[in-house]
Amino acid sequence: MGWDRVVDAFVKFKNAKHGICEYHLRSHYRDVSHSYVDESTGKRCAMYLYHGFPIAWTDGEILRIRHYEYHTPTTRDRLNAILSALGLPFVV
């Protein structure tokens, strides 16, 4: 599964992961989509983690994105792919 499929899983509120990180001694996956239900609201939510840091999360109504500490072209590619997959006319 490529990272583009993790983006697809994120926008569909599904779990997915890709790419064991060799830089960080294989301690985590580079790209992870984590779907969950917010207990306080009962809404389905999704979070996109890049190197273990949440760079995007949504509850279906609000999308929040941030570079976290990875101001790199790769992080920007992930965020732009998420915006594109959601049909939003924005770029990072």
C-alpha positions, 0 to 999 in steps of 0.5 A: 500500500502506497502513501497515496492509499493512506491518504485515500483511507484518511478521507474515507475514515479508514485505518491504513499504514505504509512505509516502515521508517528506516531513518528512525530505526524502524520504530514506526510507519511513515504514513498512518491513517487512524480512524476513531469515534470521538467519545464526547461528540459521537462523531467519526474522526480520522487522523493522518500521522506522518512520522508519528505526528498528526499533520491532519485530522477531521471530524467530517465537518472541520479539517485541521492541517499543520506541518508539525515539525516537518516543514519539508516538501514531503509533508507538503505533498501529503497535505496537498494530497489530502486537500486534493482528495477532499476536493478542496481548492487549496494548496500548502 
